[in-house]
């Protein structure tokens, strides 16, 4: 007598394990009131143009302006400069950092900015005895192409505290301002080692003073800087 053969039924899970929408799938959500920096191709860097770079921290970290944290960040900024990339101005704010940098070419700019971000992140994590990311998104860059644009960016970066702390007067001690040589009335130099490099581009060295509006004044505040690259 022939035995009947039949197809076995498989018990499949009701919720798919591959494909489709899943909890936690996709790009991690960035809990910040600012939109993330678009992941589009940046324009090629030109050596004669300084660049305004901005790094934004993740939520929940202590203020970068905390003295212990700032003192750890300062040497990290100083060591980030090399023969092909240099930081010529910066300011450290509560949850972000601004810098004006110079680079020989696009490769030097990318490597230098990445190295600056890594050095600061390592310094912050070390002083806070923590692990994990420090920056919330890719850094933002903006090329400075004219003397007036360069002056506005230098003022915006160095005096950025006036944007965030109303009533601030003088020069921000959490910036490169105390070492900056472009003030109309230069303050006494700090005893700490200089954390910035001497500018090599004409725009960042003399162009902004000669044709951009003259030396910076401590009473000036930062204007809004456009987001164009």
KEFI-921852 format. One record per residue (C-alpha): residue in three letters; x, y, z. Coordinates in steps of 0.5 Angstrom, whole numbers, plus 500, padded with zeros to 3 digits. Layout:
BEGIN
ALAXYZ ...
This chain:
BEGIN
UNK500500500 UNK503507498 UNK504512503 UNK501519502 UNK506524502 UNK504531504 UNK507538505 UNK509540512 UNK507547514 UNK512552517 UNK510556523 UNK513563521 UNK513569525 UNK508574525 UNK513580525 UNK518580519 UNK525580522 UNK528582515 UNK526588511 UNK521593512 UNK520598518 UNK523596524 UNK524600531 UNK531603531 UNK533602524 UNK535608520 UNK540614521 UNK540615529 UNK536621531 UNK539627533 UNK536631538 UNK538638537 UNK534644535 UNK539645529 UNK538641523 UNK544637521 UNK549639517 UNK547636510 UNK551630507 UNK552634500 UNK559634497 UNK563640499 UNK566645494 UNK574644493 UNK578648498 UNK582653495 UNK589655499 UNK588662499 UNK581662503 UNK581661510 UNK575657513 UNK570658518 UNK569651522 UNK564649527 UNK563643531 UNK557642535 UNK557637542 UNK552632543 UNK547633548 UNK548632556 UNK555634556 UNK558639561 UNK559646559 UNK566646554 UNK567653558 UNK568649565 UNK575651567 UNK577644567 UNK574642560 UNK577648557 UNK584647560 UNK584640557 UNK581643550 UNK587648550 UNK593644548 UNK589640544 UNK587646539 UNK595648540 UNK597641537 UNK592640532 UNK596645528 UNK602643523 UNK605645517 UNK599644512 UNK593646517 UNK593651522 UNK588654527 UNK589662527 UNK582663531 UNK577660536 UNK572660541 UNK569655546 UNK562656547 UNK557652552 UNK556646547 UNK560648541 UNK566650538 UNK568655533 UNK575656529 UNK578660523 UNK583655520 UNK588655514 UNK590649510 UNK594648504 UNK589644500 UNK582640501 UNK586634503 UNK589638508 UNK583641511 UNK579635511 UNK585631515 UNK586637519 UNK579639521 UNK578631523 UNK584631527 UNK582637531 UNK575634532 UNK579628535 UNK584631539 UNK578635543 UNK574629543 UNK579625547 UNK581631551 UNK574632553 UNK573625555 UNK579624558 UNK578630563 UNK570628564 UNK572620565 UNK567618560 UNK567614553 UNK562616547 UNK562621542 UNK563628543 UNK560631537 UNK553631535 UNK554631527 UNK559633522 UNK563639522 UNK560645518 UNK565649514 UNK565656510 UNK570659506 UNK572666507 UNK573669500 UNK574677502 UNK577682507 UNK570684509 UNK568677510 UNK574675514 UNK573680519 UNK566679520 UNK568671521 UNK574673526 UNK569678530 UNK564672530 UNK568667532 UNK572671537 UNK567675540 UNK561669540 UNK560669547 UNK556676546 UNK551672542 UNK550667548 UNK551671554 UNK548678554 UNK552684557 UNK559680556 UNK564686556 UNK571685554 UNK575679551 UNK572672552 UNK577668556 UNK575662553 UNK577664546 UNK584666542 UNK582673544 UNK587674549 UNK593672544 UNK589675538 UNK594681535 UNK588684531 UNK585689537 UNK585696536 UNK587696543 UNK591690545 UNK590687552 UNK596684556 UNK598677553 UNK597671558 UNK602667560 UNK600660558 UNK603658551 UNK600661545 UNK595656542 UNK594659535 UNK598659529 UNK600666525 UNK596666519 UNK599665512 UNK594667508 UNK593674506 UNK586675508 UNK587672515 UNK594676516 UNK593683513 UNK587683508 UNK582684513 UNK585689517 UNK587693511 UNK581692506 UNK576689511 UNK574695516 UNK580695520 UNK582692527 UNK577689532 UNK574693537 UNK572690544 UNK566693544 UNK564690537 UNK559684537 UNK558678532 UNK554679526 UNK550674524 UNK554669519 UNK551666513 UNK551659512 UNK554659505 UNK560655504 
